[in-house]
């Protein structure tokens, strides 16, 4: 084949690569705008409450979905392309954003959550180290590619505190932050704040509501110690002070809030 024919074919192929669109419309994609960014603002972590087989079935064939599923042995499935919305968040809000399905990537971890103990107290299932290692690799990659800020790596309970408790109090948020994923507080600063707060009257409920809102939570701003505020406080405590997450305002919770940027 003559050289000029090969050059012409190559030019045609290159031109074809720069065009796409529906039948009958030639869309030129050879110029890319510099003023753009990812639609993804956050990563939301869940537990499935189901085993491996049923988790995969529910998230791929049911009425809910997630972008990724990580089984207890660390095996990771991508079920929804990151450019598409997965149906994982439901009615939720974070940092004033309510369309969480459209702006987040959902990661489900196979874990039963909790079961009632003999005394009626919830017994929570620890996360498998293999699963957590996979989560670190996956979440770190997603956060870097989409430019997700640490404070926007959250649990389902953080964005939907009125109805969700996953990933639960045994989820290792502090350890995850030590791996460069998610937000944690300055523990030395929290200790200093606590020492001062223990010598002063506890701030009022309106102060706690304002702090929760500052930190991204959809908290009532009524100044009333209502059930909704208690649920949001419990979600905050489950994330940052899981040893006690009763939803009651106290000096330690206030100190942790002040130690968070």
Order of alpha helices (4+ residues) and beta strands (2+ residues): alpha-beta-beta-beta-alpha-beta-beta-alpha-beta-beta-beta-alpha-beta-alpha-alpha-alpha-alpha-alpha-alpha
